Amino acid sequence: MSFKNLNLINPIVRAATEAGCPMPTELQTRIIPQILNGKDILCCIPRGTERLTSFTMPILQALKKNNPDHNDTRVLVLTPTKETALQIEENFEIYTKYLPLSQLSVYEGISNGTQLSSLRRRLDVLVATPGKLLELDDQRHISLSKVEVLIIDDMEIILQNNSHELKRLIGKLPVKRQNILFSAVISPEVSTFADKIFDDGMEIKKTTVYSAVS
């Protein structure tokens, strides 16, 4: 099976092929169609390229398909550290090679002044650490009221280290949105959080089995 069989558009398939990923993995054949269909997803998979591309490709296609009339952030990706933010940013850069989409990463240790101009225009993808994003929101440099998709990477780490910030951020997002959560383990805390924010969610593990989240 190729990525074209998953109904991904040519610019994304071409970028994947050039990046050395001409064929989807077994997990990607299950998760990409669900994301394209707008499903809420809780995916249990270790950190790595497979995880990143599993959400990057379908999200970029969704962004390309729809073009709402507003100038706010469309996709928010939360990640625990600067290092993981840079990895996600690099992955989006690879797959937007043939797509004119805008993105920005914000994290601790970077000056707000260098990013304010970018935050004032529409961002297709914003990658952020929870603490830095709250700082920008508290200073009214950003609006999260039009976010269409929330992606949380390393869910278990964020819940352990940034649970208070995460709860505050969730409260600033629109109720109607797609939620995509990735975690190396499905702990009781991760499952409980997913249950609270999912409308009609699905749990996918890196095995041949997946089941609905109750």
ROSEVO-302662 format. One line per 3 residues: number of its first residue (from 0); for each residue x, y, z of N, C-alpha, C, O, CB. Coordinates in pm, whole numbers, plus 32768, in hexadecimal, padded with zeros to 4 digits. Each point is the difference from the previous one (the first is absolute). Glycine has a CB too. Example, Ala and Ser with C-alpha at 12.3 -4.5 7.8 and 13.67 -1.06 7.14 Angstrom:
2
0) 8527 7DC7 830C 7FA7 8077 8000 805A 8078 8000 8068 7FFE 8042 7EDB 7F8D 803B ~ 809A 80DE 7F3B 8052 8077 8006 7FB3 806D 8049 8033 806F 8011 8043 7F52 7F18
This chain:
214
0) 8054 7F88 8000 7FAC 8078 8000 8058 807D 8000 8066 8004 8044 7EE3 7F80 8037 ~ 808E 80E0 7F39 8049 807F 7FFC 7FB0 806B 8049 7F8D 7FEA 8025 80E0 7FD6 7F00 ~ 7FD2 80B4 80EF 7FB9 806F 8040 7F8D 8031 7FA8 7F9F 8037 8034 8134 800B 8042
3) 7F37 7FAC 7F07 7F92 8027 7FA8 7F83 7FAF 801D 7F90 8032 7FF2 8115 800E 7F5D ~ 7F6C 7F44 80DA 7F8E 7FAC 8024 7FB7 8033 807B 7F8D 7FDC 8019 80E8 7F62 7F82 ~ 7FD0 8117 80B3 7FC1 803C 8077 7FBF 8086 7FDF 7FD6 8049 8059 80D2 7F43 8038
6) 7F51 8093 7EED 7FBF 807A 7FCE 804B 8080 8026 7FC3 806A 800F 7F65 7F1E 8000 ~ 815A 806C 8001 8052 8077 8015 8021 8040 7F79 8012 7FBB 7F9C 804F 7FE2 8138 ~ 7FA6 80E7 7F2C 8015 8048 7F83 8091 7FF7 7FD2 805A 7FE4 8050 7EEB 80B8 7FEE
9) 80D1 7F7D 7F41 8084 7FEE 7FC4 8070 8051 8041 806E 7FCA 8010 7F1B 8009 7F20 ~ 8062 80AB 80F6 806E 804A 803F 8033 7FBF 8080 8078 8006 801D 7F29 80C8 7F81 ~ 8006 7EF3 80AE 8029 7FBE 807B 8044 7F7B 7FE1 8066 7FDF 803C 7EDD 808F 803F
12) 8086 7F47 7F27 803C 7F80 7FD9 808B 8016 7FC6 805D 7FB4 801C 7EBE 7FEC 7FB8 ~ 80F3 80C7 7FDB 8083 801F 7FC4 8066 8022 806B 8072 7FD1 7FFB 7F1B 8080 7F36 ~ 804B 8001 8131 805C 8024 806C 8026 7F86 8053 8073 7FF2 802A 7F27 80F2 7FDD
15) 8005 7EC3 8010 801D 7F86 804C 8064 7FA7 7FB6 805C 7FCA 803D 7EBE 8041 8029 ~ 80D3 7FE7 7F19 805B 7FAE 7FB1 808E 8039 8003 8061 7FB6 800E 7EE0 8007 7F5E ~ 80CA 80C7 8086 8084 8040 8001 8041 7FF8 808A 807A 8003 800C 7F38 8097 7F3E
18) 7FFB 7F5A 811E 8035 7FF4 8089 8025 7F71 8022 802D 7FE4 8070 7F47 80DE 7FD2 ~ 807A 7EE2 7F5F 8024 7F75 8018 7F92 7FAD 803E 801A 7F98 803B 80CB 80B4 7FDD ~ 7E9D 7FE3 7FDB 7F8D 7FB7 8039 7F98 7FE8 7F93 7F95 803D 8003 8094 802A 80E0
21) 7FF4 7F43 7EBC 7FA3 7FEC 7F91 7F85 7FAD 8022 7F9D 8005 7FB7 8125 800D 7FB6 ~ 7F44 7FA1 8101 7F93 7FA8 8024 7FD5 8019 8090 8055 8017 8056 7FFF 7F3C 7F07 ~ 7F2A 80A9 80C0 7FD2 8012 8089 801B 7F84 8054 8004 7F90 7FCC 7F4D 810C 7FE2
24) 80C0 7F78 80D2 800C 7F8F 805C 7F75 7FC9 801E 7F9B 803D 7FDB 8137 8025 808B ~ 7F29 7F2C 7FDB 7F7F 7FC4 8022 7FAE 805D 8057 7F87 800D 7FED 80E0 7F10 8004 ~ 7FD9 8124 806F 7FB7 805D 8056 7FCC 8077 7FB1 7F8F 802C 8015 80FE 7F8E 80AC
27) 7FC4 807A 7EE3 7FD6 8073 7FB2 7F89 7FE1 7FA7 7FAD 8058 7FE5 813C 7FF9 8020 ~ 7F0D 7F33 7FCC 7F8C 7FDB 7FAE 7F7F 8003 8051 7F94 800B 7FC8 8100 7F67 7FAA ~ 7F78 8084 8112 7F89 8005 8056 7FE3 808C 8033 7F8C 8027 800B 80A3 7EEF 8037
30) 803A 8135 7FDD 7FE7 8080 8041 7FE6 8072 7F9D 7FB0 8058 801D 80DF 7F5A 809D ~ 7FB4 804D 7ED3 7FF0 806F 7FA2 7F70 800D 7FCE 7FCD 8070 7FFF 8120 7F70 7FBC ~ 7ECF 7FB5 801C 7F74 8010 7FD7 7FA6 8035 806F 7FA3 804D 7FE5 8081 7EFA 7F7B
33) 7FF6 8090 811C 7FAD 8030 806F 8012 8096 8017 7FA0 8048 801B 8071 7ED4 804F ~ 806B 8113 7F8B 8019 8090 800F 7FC1 804D 7F8D 7FC4 8069 8016 8113 7F66 8062 ~ 7F35 7FFD 7F0E 7FC2 8042 7F8E 7F69 8008 800F 7FC1 805D 7FCC 80FA 7F52 7FA5
36) 7F0A 7FF1 80D4 7F6F 8000 8017 7FD6 8055 8077 7F8A 8005 8022 8070 7F19 7F7C ~ 8067 8124 80A2 7FDF 805B 806E 7FED 7FBD 8086 7FCB 803E 805C 7FCE 804E 7EFD ~ 8091 7EF7 80B5 7FEF 7FB8 807E 805E 8033 806D 806F 802D 7FE3 7F4A 7F0A 7F9A
39) 8018 80C2 80FF 8058 8013 8073 8051 7F81 8013 7FC9 7F92 7FFB 7F95 8111 8073 ~ 8124 7F6A 7FA6 805A 7F8D 8005 8057 8003 807D 8039 8068 8022 7FC7 7F90 7EE3 ~ 800B 7F98 813D 8065 7FEA 8068 8059 7F8F 7FCE 7FD3 7F8E 7FF4 7F93 80C1 80CC
42) 8118 7FD0 7F22 8059 7F9E 7FC3 8074 7FE0 805D 8046 8059 8030 7F7B 7FFA 7EED ~ 8051 7F2E 80FB 806E 7FD0 8055 8071 7FD1 7FA6 7FF7 7F95 7FC3 7F6A 8028 80F6 ~ 8109 8092 7F3F 8071 7FE1 7FAA 807B 8049 8035 7FF4 8073 802B 7F75 7F6C 7F0D
45) 810C 7FE3 80C8 8079 8044 8030 8021 8079 7FA9 7FD7 8008 7F8C 807E 7F1E 80CC ~ 7FF5 8136 7FE2 802A 8077 7FB7 8059 7FD8 7F8B 8050 7FA3 800A 7FA2 80E6 80C9 ~ 8000 7FBD 7EBD 8053 7FE4 7F8C 7FC0 8031 7F80 7F96 803E 8002 80C5 7EFC 8073
48) 7FE6 80AB 7F1B 7FD2 8030 7F7E 7F76 7FCA 7FDD 7FAE 8049 7FC9 813F 7FC7 7FEF ~ 7EFA 7F72 8068 7F7D 7FC6 7FE0 7F90 804C 8043 7F98 801A 7FC3 80D3 7F08 8023 ~ 7FAA 8102 8096 7F9A 804C 8049 7FEC 808A 7FC1 7F8F 802A 7FE9 80AD 7F5B 80EA
51) 8031 80C0 7F10 7FF6 8087 7FCA 7FB9 8004 7F79 7FA7 8052 7FE9 8129 7FE7 8091 ~ 7F58 7F6D 7F2D 7FC2 8000 7F7B 7F6F 7FD2 8005 7FB2 8022 7FA8 812E 7FB3 7FF5 ~ 7EFC 7FDE 80C9 7F76 7FCF 800C 7F9C 8072 800F 7F8E 7FF5 7FD2 80CA 7F3B 8096
54) 7FD1 813D 7FD8 7FA4 8071 8009 8023 8071 7FA1 7FA7 804B 7FD7 8033 7F78 8115 ~ 80A4 804B 7EEF 8027 806F 7FA9 7FBB 7FF8 7F79 7FC5 8062 7FD4 8116 7FA7 80A0 ~ 7F2D 7F86 7F49 7FCA 7FF5 7F78 7F69 8016 7FF9 7FD4 8052 7FAF 80E4 7F10 8020
57) 7EF5 805A 8082 7F70 8019 7FF4 7FD6 808C 802C 7FA2 8038 7FCA 803D 7ED7 805C ~ 8068 812A 803D 7FDC 8087 802C 801E 8065 7F93 7FB0 805B 7FEA 807F 7F64 8103 ~ 8041 8033 7ECF 801F 805B 7F92 7F98 7FF6 7F92 7FDA 8064 7FC4 811A 7F89 8072
60) 7EDE 7F9B 7FAF 7F98 7FF1 7F9A 7F7F 8044 802B 7FBF 8042 7FAF 80A9 7EE4 8009 ~ 7F73 80CC 80C5 7F86 8041 8032 800C 8097 7FF6 7F9F 8044 7FDD 8039 7EFC 80BE ~ 809E 80F6 7F84 8015 8090 7FF7 7FF4 8030 7F70 7FC7 806A 7FE5 80CE 7F8B 80E3
63) 7FA1 7FBC 7EDC 7FFB 8025 7F73 7F72 7FFB 7FCA 7FDA 8051 7FAB 810E 7F58 8039 ~ 7ECA 7FFA 804E 7F77 7FEC 7FCE 7FA5 8072 8029 7FAC 802C 7FB1 8077 7EDF 8058 ~ 7FEB 8124 8072 7FA7 8068 8034 804C 8083 8012 8074 8000 8029 7F02 7F51 804A
66) 8049 811E 7F6F 8040 8083 800C 7F9F 8062 8041 7FC2 8050 7FBA 80CD 7F81 7F7B ~ 7F64 802B 8150 7F9F 8056 8044 8024 8093 7FF8 8074 8024 7FEA 7F5B 7F20 80B0 ~ 7FCE 810F 7F79 8011 8091 7FF4 8020 803D 8089 7FAE 8047 8039 7FB4 7FBD 7F02
69) 8115 7FDF 80F9 802D 8040 807B 8099 8000 8001 803F 7FBE 7FAE 7EF1 7FF8 80CF ~ 8109 8096 7FDF 8092 8011 8004 803E 7FCA 8080 8066 8033 802E 7F80 8095 7F42 ~ 7FDD 7ED2 80CA 8032 7FC7 807C 8042 7F78 7FE8 7FFF 7FCC 7F90 7F4D 80AE 80EE
72) 80ED 7F4F 7FEC 8043 7F7E 7FF9 7F9B 7F92 7FE1 7F94 7FFB 803B 811A 8055 8067 ~ 7F76 7F57 7F00 7FA5 7F96 7FD7 801F 7F7A 8044 7FA5 7FBC 802F 8041 80B9 7EF6 ~ 809A 7F66 80E0 8029 7F82 8040 8063 801F 806E 8063 8045 7FE9 7F78 7F3A 7F41
75) 800A 804F 814D 8059 8013 8073 803D 7F7A 8025 7FBA 7F9E 8019 7FBD 8125 803B ~ 810E 7F3A 7FAE 8049 7F88 8029 8047 801E 8083 805A 8054 8003 7FC4 7F5F 7F0B ~ 7FBB 800A 815D 8041 8011 8081 8066 7F92 8016 7FE5 7F8B 7FE5 7F4D 80E2 8077
78) 8143 7FB8 7FD4 806C 7FA1 8017 804F 802F 8079 8004 8079 801A 8009 7F4B 7EEF ~ 8032 7FE3 8143 8036 8028 8083 8080 8053 7FFF 8017 804C 805F 7F82 7EE9 7FF0 ~ 80BB 80C0 7F4C 8083 8040 8008 8025 8046 7F7E 7FC3 7FEB 7F97 8083 7F68 810D
81) 8021 8102 7F66 8037 8042 7F8A 8030 7F99 7F9B 7FE9 800F 7F88 805A 80B6 8105 ~ 7FFF 7ED4 7FA3 8038 7F9B 7FA6 7F93 7FBB 7FAE 800F 7FEE 7F88 80AC 7FEF 811A ~ 7ED8 7FFC 7FA0 7F95 7FBE 7FB6 7FB8 8062 7FA4 7FD3 7FD9 7F95 8012 7F85 8128
84) 8011 8120 7F6C 7FC3 8065 7FA9 8050 800F 7F7F 7FC6 800C 7F94 7FE0 806B 8137 ~ 80DD 7F8A 7F40 8055 800E 7F8A 7FF6 7F86 7FA5 8005 800E 7F86 8096 8082 80FE ~ 7F56 7EF9 7FB7 7FEF 7F87 7FB0 7F7D 8006 7FB1 7FFD 7FDD 7F8A 8087 7F9F 811E
87) 7F13 80B0 7F99 7F7E 800A 7FBC 8004 806B 7F94 7FCB 7FED 7F93 7FC1 7FC7 813F ~ 80B3 80BC 7F4D 800E 806C 7F9E 804A 7FCF 7F83 7FD6 801C 7F90 802A 808D 812A ~ 806C 7F0E 7F5B 804D 7FCB 7F90 7FAD 7FA1 7FAB 8008 8000 7F86 80C9 8018 8101
90) 7EDD 7F96 7FBC 7FAD 7FA1 7FB7 7F98 8047 7FAB 7FE8 7FD9 7F8E 803B 7F81 8128 ~ 7F9F 810E 7F81 7FA0 804D 7FB1 8044 8044 7F8A 7FC5 800A 7F94 7FB1 801B 813A ~ 8104 800A 7F44 8049 8040 7F93 8018 7F9D 7F8E 7FF9 8026 7F8B 8075 8075 8119
93) 7FAD 7EE9 7F7D 8017 7F99 7F99 7F83 7FEB 7FAC 8008 7FF8 7F85 80A0 7F97 810F ~ 7EE5 8069 7FAD 7F85 7FDC 7FB8 7FB4 8078 7FC9 7F9E 7FEE 7FB9 8054 7F4D 80DA ~ 803A 813F 7F8C 7FC5 8077 7FC2 8058 8032 7F8D 7FEE 8070 7FD0 7FA7 7FCE 810B
96) 80C8 7F70 7EFA 805C 8029 7F95 7FB6 802F 7F84 802B 805E 7FBD 807C 7F00 809A ~ 7EE8 8062 7F8A 7FB3 8023 7F89 7F76 8039 8023 7FA7 8003 7FAC 80D3 7F4A 7FD7 ~ 7F77 80DF 80F9 7F81 803A 802D 801B 8089 803F 8054 800B 8059 7F49 7F0E 7FCD
99) 801F 814F 7FAF 8015 8087 8038 7FB3 8014 8082 7F9B 8045 8003 8088 8011 7F17 ~ 800F 7F6D 8151 7FBF 800C 8082 8061 8040 8064 8079 7FEF 7FF6 7EF7 7F46 7FD9 ~ 8059 8113 8091 8053 8048 8061 8008 7FB6 8084 7F9F 7FC0 802A 8022 8117 7F69
102) 80B3 7F31 80AF 8010 7FC0 8082 8061 8051 8055 804F 8050 7FCE 7F82 7ECD 7FCC ~ 8026 80CB 80E9 8056 8045 8060 8010 7FA7 807B 7FA2 7FBA 8026 8014 812B 7F85 ~ 80BF 7F1F 8092 8017 7FB8 807E 8023 8064 806D 804F 805B 7FE9 7FFF 7ED8 7F9B
105) 7F77 80BB 80F1 801E 8056 8073 8020 7FA8 8078 7FBB 7F9D 8019 7FAD 811C 7F8E ~ 80FF 7F6C 80A2 802D 7FB0 8072 8056 8056 805A 802C 806C 7FD9 7FCB 7EC1 7F9F ~ 8022 80A2 8101 804F 804A 8060 808C 801A 7FC9 803C 7FAD 7FBC 7F41 7FEC 8100
108) 80B5 80E0 7F64 8087 8023 7FD7 8008 8050 7F80 806C 8029 7FD7 7FDB 7F0D 8098 ~ 7F47 80E1 7F50 7FFE 8050 7F86 7FB8 8083 801B 7F9B 8003 8046 806A 7F2C 7F2C ~ 802F 813D 8057 7FC9 8084 801A 7F77 8011 7FBE 7FEC 7FD7 7F8E 80FC 8084 8082
111) 7EBB 7FE2 803A 7F7C 8019 7FC7 8008 8061 7F8B 7FB5 7FF5 7F9F 7FE5 7FE0 8140 ~ 80C1 808B 7F2B 8007 8069 7F9B 8019 7FCD 7F75 7FD0 803A 7F9F 8081 8059 8110 ~ 7FF9 7F00 7F46 8020 7FCB 7F7C 7F8A 7FB8 7FC0 8005 7FDF 7F8A 80E7 800B 80BF
114) 7EA9 7FFE 8004 7F92 7FB0 7FCD 7F7A 8048 7FFC 7F9E 7FCA 7FCE 80DA 7F73 8088 ~ 7F84 813E 7FDF 7F80 8045 8008 7FC4 801C 7F77 7F86 7FF8 7FF0 80C6 806D 80E5 ~ 8007 7FBC 7ECA 7FCB 801D 7F7B 7FBF 7F83 7FC3 7F99 800A 7FBD 8117 80A6 8023
117) 7F8C 7EDC 8039 7FC7 7F82 7FCD 7F7D 7FE0 8044 7FA4 7FCA 7FC2 8141 7FE3 800C ~ 7F11 8073 80B3 7F87 7FE1 804B 7F8C 805B 7FD9 7F8C 7FDF 801C 8103 7FD3 809F ~ 7F8E 80BD 7F06 7F96 805E 7FD9 7FBB 7FD8 7F7E 7F96 8035 7FE0 80E8 807E 8095
120) 7FBC 7EF1 7F41 7FC0 7FD1 7F87 7FD4 7F6E 8013 8025 7FBF 8061 8066 80E0 7F11 ~ 7F26 7F31 8030 7FCA 7F79 8010 806F 7F98 7FFA 8057 8003 7FA9 7ED1 8049 7FF1 ~ 80D1 7F57 80C6 805D 7F91 8003 7FB4 7F7F 7FE4 7F9E 7FE0 8043 80F8 8099 8061
123) 7F98 7F3E 7EF8 7FC2 7F7F 7FE6 8025 7F9D 806E 7FAB 7FB3 802D 805B 807A 7EDC ~ 8079 7FD6 8123 802E 7FA3 8068 8053 804D 8066 8062 8042 7FDC 7F9D 7EFC 7F80 ~ 7FDB 80B8 8122 804E 8037 806F 802E 7F8E 8059 7FAD 7FB8 8038 7FD1 8123 7FC0
126) 8104 7F15 8014 803B 7F9C 805A 802F 8049 807D 8047 8063 7FF6 8001 7F05 7F47 ~ 7F90 8068 8138 801D 804C 807A 8011 7FA6 8079 7FC6 7F94 8009 7FBB 8129 7F98 ~ 80D1 7F72 80BC 8003 7FC4 8085 7F92 8044 8053 7FE4 8076 7FEA 8117 7F55 8007
129) 7EC7 7FED 806C 7F8D 8039 8049 8021 8082 8049 7FB3 8060 7FFA 7FF9 7EBA 8021 ~ 80C6 80EB 802B 8023 8077 804D 8013 807A 7FAA 7FCF 806C 8021 8099 7F01 8085 ~ 7FDF 8084 7EEB 8019 8071 7FA7 7F80 8030 7FBF 7FEC 8079 7FF2 80FA 7F31 7FE4
132) 7EC4 7FFB 8004 7F82 8026 7FC1 7FA8 804E 8061 7FC0 8062 7FDA 804E 7ED5 7F92 ~ 7FED 809E 8111 7FB2 8049 8064 8038 808C 8016 7FB5 8060 8012 8010 7EC8 805C ~ 80BE 80E4 7F91 803F 8083 800E 7FD4 805E 7F90 7FDE 8073 801A 80E8 7F22 8057
135) 7F3B 803A 7F15 7FD7 8052 7F8E 7F6B 8021 8007 7FD7 806E 7FDD 80DD 7F29 7F98 ~ 7EFB 8009 80B8 7F71 8018 800B 7FE2 8065 806F 7FAC 8059 7FEF 8028 7EBF 7FBE ~ 8071 80DD 80C4 7FEB 805E 806E 8024 808E 7FD7 7FC6 8061 8031 8069 7EE7 8071
138) 8032 80C5 7F03 8028 8083 7FCF 7FAF 802C 7F87 801C 8067 7FC3 80C8 7F6C 8093 ~ 7EB7 7FDF 7F88 7FA3 801E 7F93 8045 800B 7F78 7FDA 8051 7FAB 7F97 8025 80FA ~ 80F4 7F37 7F49 8046 7FFF 7F80 7FC6 7F9A 7F9F 8027 7FFB 7F8B 80A6 804E 80EC
141) 7ED6 7F66 7FB9 7FCB 7F94 7FAC 7F71 7FE1 8027 7FD8 8010 8074 810F 7F91 7F71 ~ 7ECC 8032 7FB9 7F78 7FD2 801A 7FF6 7F6D 7FDB 802E 7FD5 7F96 7F75 8112 803E ~ 8021 7ECB 8085 7FEE 7F71 7FE9 7F6D 7FDC 7FE6 7FDB 7F8B 8001 80EB 8049 8090
144) 7EE9 8091 7F56 7F6F 7FEC 7FF9 7FD2 7FBE 7F7F 7F8C 7FD6 7FF6 805D 80EF 8099 ~ 806E 7F31 7F0E 7FD8 7FC5 7F7F 804D 7F7F 7FE0 7FFE 7FD1 7F8F 7FCA 8116 8021 ~ 807B 7EE2 80B2 804D 7F86 7FE8 7FA3 7F8F 7FD2 7F9C 7FE2 8041 810F 8065 806D
147) 7F77 7F7C 7EE2 7FAF 7F95 7FC7 802D 7F76 802E 7FAF 7FA5 800E 8027 80EC 7F2D ~ 80AE 7F61 80DC 8037 7F7E 8027 8064 8015 8071 8059 8055 7FF7 7F86 7F50 7F1F ~ 8013 800C 8154 8060 7FFD 806D 804C 7F7C 7FFA 7FC4 7F95 8004 7FAB 8101 808D
150) 8116 7F74 7F65 8056 7F8A 8004 8057 800A 807D 8041 8066 8015 7FBF 7F83 7EEC ~ 8000 7FB0 8150 8056 7FFE 8076 8062 7F8D 7FF1 7FD8 7F8C 7FFC 7F73 80DA 8097 ~ 8135 7FBB 7F65 8069 7F9D 7FF1 803F 7FE7 8089 800B 805B 8051 8021 7FEB 7EBF
153) 7FFE 7F3F 8109 8034 7FDC 8084 7F9C 8023 806E 8020 8043 8063 80CB 7FE1 7F49 ~ 7E9B 7FAB 803F 7F92 801D 805B 8021 7FDE 8090 7FE0 804D 805B 7F84 7F8A 7EEA ~ 80DA 7FB7 80D0 801B 7FD4 8089 8062 805D 8046 7FF6 8013 8079 7FDF 7F02 7F41
156) 808A 8126 7FFC 8062 805B 803B 7FBF 8085 8022 801A 8039 806A 809E 7F57 7F15 ~ 7EF5 80A2 8028 7FBC 8080 8019 7FA2 7FF3 8078 7FF9 805C 8053 8016 7FDE 7EB9 ~ 7FA9 7F57 80FF 7FA8 7FEF 8074 804E 7FF8 8082 7FD1 802C 8069 7F8C 7F5E 7F04
159) 811A 803F 808C 8052 7FF4 8079 803E 8085 8028 8008 801F 8077 8027 7EF5 7F4B ~ 7FFE 813A 7FDB 804C 8079 801E 7FB5 8082 7FEB 8027 8066 8038 809E 7F1A 7F8B ~ 7ED0 807E 7FED 7FBC 807E 7FDB 7F69 7FF2 8006 7FBA 803D 7FAF 8108 7FFD 7FBF
162) 7F0B 7F77 80F0 7F70 7FE7 8003 7FAF 807F 8018 7F96 8012 7FC3 809A 7F09 8091 ~ 8001 813E 8003 7FB8 807D 801C 7FFB 8058 7F84 7F97 8036 7FDE 80B0 7FBD 8112 ~ 802C 801C 7ECD 8004 8052 7F87 7FA7 7FC5 7F94 7FBD 804A 7FB8 812B 7FFE 8081
165) 7F18 7F33 7FBB 7FAE 7FBF 7F9A 7F6C 8019 8017 7FB7 801E 7FA2 80F9 7F33 8045 ~ 7F24 80A4 8095 7F73 8019 801E 7FD8 808F 7FDE 7F93 8018 7FCD 8078 7F3C 80E8 ~ 804D 810B 7F68 7FE4 808C 7FDF 7FF6 8013 7F69 7FA8 8047 7FCF 80CF 8003 8101
168) 7FE3 7F78 7EE7 7FFF 800E 7F6F 7F84 7FC1 7FC1 7FC6 8039 7FA4 8133 7FC8 805F ~ 7EDF 7F8C 802F 7F88 7FBE 7FCC 7F87 805D 800D 7FAA 8004 7FA8 80B4 7F1A 8095 ~ 7F9D 812C 8031 7F91 805B 8017 7FFC 8075 7FA1 7F99 8043 7FF4 8070 7F7A 80F5
171) 8064 805F 7ED3 8007 806F 7FA2 7FE1 7FD6 7F70 7FF5 8055 7FA7 80B3 8015 80EE ~ 7F49 7F14 7F55 7FE8 7FCD 7F79 7F6A 7FF3 7FE6 7FB2 7FF2 805E 8129 7F93 7FAA ~ 7EFB 807E 7F7B 7F73 7FE9 7FE2 7FD8 7F71 8023 8052 7FA4 7FF6 7FB9 8106 7F52
174) 7F7B 7F44 80E2 7FD0 7F7A 8026 7FFF 7FA4 7F87 8023 7F8A 800B 7F51 80DB 80AD ~ 8063 7FD1 7ED6 7FFA 7FAF 7F86 8088 8002 7FBB 8028 8065 7FC6 7EE1 7FCF 8020 ~ 813C 7F5D 8022 8085 7FF4 7FC3 8022 7F6B 7FF9 7FBF 7FAE 8040 808D 8136 8019
177) 8018 7EFC 7F59 8033 7F77 7FFC 8074 7FF5 8061 8054 805A 8009 7F65 7F8B 7F05 ~ 804C 7FAB 813D 8068 7FE8 8062 8052 7F86 7FD7 7FC8 7F95 7FE7 7FAA 80D2 80CF ~ 8112 7FAA 7F45 8059 7F92 7FDB 806C 7FF7 806A 8052 805B 800E 7F80 7FC4 7EF9
180) 8030 7F74 8144 805B 7FF0 8071 8060 7F8D 7FE6 7FD8 7F95 7FD3 7F79 80C7 80C9 ~ 812F 7FBC 7F82 8065 7F98 7FF2 8047 7FEC 8085 8027 8060 8043 7FF8 7FD7 7ECA ~ 7FF1 7F4A 8117 8040 7FE0 807F 804D 7F7D 7FF1 7FD6 7FA6 7FB8 7F73 80D3 80C9
183) 8127 7F7F 7FC4 804F 7F84 7FFD 7FBD 7F94 8053 8015 7F89 7FE9 80BD 80FC 7FF7 ~ 7EDC 7FA4 8082 7FB6 7FA2 8053 7F73 8038 8015 7FEC 8079 8004 80E9 7F38 8071 ~ 7ECA 7FF5 7F98 7F78 8029 801F 7FE9 7FEA 8094 7FCD 7F98 802A 7FE1 8030 7EEB
186) 8078 809A 8139 7FED 7FF8 8091 7F70 8023 8023 7FB7 8034 7FAB 813C 8008 807C ~ 7EE2 7FA8 8055 7F79 802A 8027 7FEB 8096 7FF0 7F92 802C 7FDD 8068 7F16 80C3 ~ 806F 810D 7F7B 7FF4 8092 7FF3 7FE9 8028 7F6F 7FAF 8059 7FE4 80E6 7FC4 80E4
189) 7FB2 7FA3 7EDC 7FF0 801E 7F72 7F73 7FD9 7FD1 7FBF 804C 7FB9 8139 7F91 8023 ~ 7EDA 7FAE 804C 7F79 7FD2 7FD9 7F94 805C 8036 7FA1 8022 7FBA 80B3 7EF3 8040 ~ 7FBA 8114 8083 7F9E 8059 803E 7FFA 8086 7FB8 7F94 8035 7FE7 8092 7F5B 80F5
192) 804F 80A5 7F02 8005 8080 7FB9 7FBC 7FF2 7F78 7FB1 8057 7FD9 8124 7FE6 809D ~ 7F49 7F58 7F41 7FC2 7FEB 7F7D 7F69 7FF5 800B 7FB8 8039 7FAF 8118 7F53 8004 ~ 7F01 802B 80B1 7F6F 7FF1 8013 7FBD 8088 8013 7F90 8015 7FD1 8097 7F0A 8095
195) 801C 813D 7FDE 7FC4 8082 801E 7FF4 8059 7F85 7FA1 804D 7FF5 80BD 7FA1 80F0 ~ 8001 8009 7EC0 7FFE 805E 7F90 7FD0 7FC2 7F7D 7FE4 8049 7FA0 80D7 802F 80CF ~ 7F3B 7F04 7F89 7FD6 7FC0 7F84 7F6A 8006 7FEF 7FB5 7FF5 8061 8110 7F75 7FAC
198) 7F0F 80A9 7F77 7F73 7FF8 7FDF 7FDD 7F71 7FD8 7FA7 7FC2 803A 8058 8130 7F7B ~ 8049 7EDA 7FE9 7FEC 7F76 7FD3 808A 7FCA 7FDF 8028 7FFD 7F8C 7EEB 802F 8018 ~ 8136 7FAA 80C2 808E 7FE4 7FF0 8021 7F71 7FE0 7FAD 7FA6 800A 8079 8110 808F
201) 8057 7F37 7F3F 8032 7F7C 7FDD 808D 7FF1 8037 8050 805D 7FF9 7F21 7F9C 7F36 ~ 80AC 7F93 8107 8086 7FE1 8031 8046 7FA4 7F9D 7FCB 7F99 7FD9 7FE9 8082 8117 ~ 80C4 800C 7EE8 804D 7FB0 7FA2 8088 7FE2 803D 8047 805B 802A 7F41 800C 7F10
204) 809B 7F1B 80CB 8081 7FD6 8035 8057 7FC9 7F90 7FCD 7FD7 7F97 7FCA 7FF8 8149 ~ 80EA 8030 7F36 805B 7FCB 7F9B 8001 7F68 8008 8065 7FC1 801D 8029 810F 7FED ~ 7EFD 7EF8 7FDA 7FEC 7F70 7FF4 7F98 7FED 7F94 7FE6 805D 7FB4 8055 7F74 8142
207) 7F89 7FBB 7F02 7F96 7FEB 7F9E 7F77 8018 803D 7F9B 7FE1 7FC3 80F6 7F7A 7FC8 ~ 7F6C 80DC 80F0 7F82 800E 8047 7FE7 8093 8021 805C 8046 802C 7FBC 7ED1 8032 ~ 7F6E 8117 7F8D 7FDA 8081 8035 7F6D 7FFA 8028 7FB3 7FB0 7FCC 80FA 80C8 7FA5
210) 7F2F 7FDE 80ED 7F78 7FFB 8035 7FD2 808B 8022 8050 805C 800E 7FD5 7EBF 804A ~ 7F58 80F3 7FB6 7FC7 8082 8020 8021 8028 808E 800A 7FAC 805A 7F3E 802B 7F03 ~ 80C8 80AC 80B6 8011 8036 8087 7F76 8017 803A 7FAD 8045 7FC5 8131 8028 8000
213) 7F09 7F59 80AF 7F7A 800D 803A 7FEE 808A 803C 7F95 801E 8035 8066 7EED 7FFB
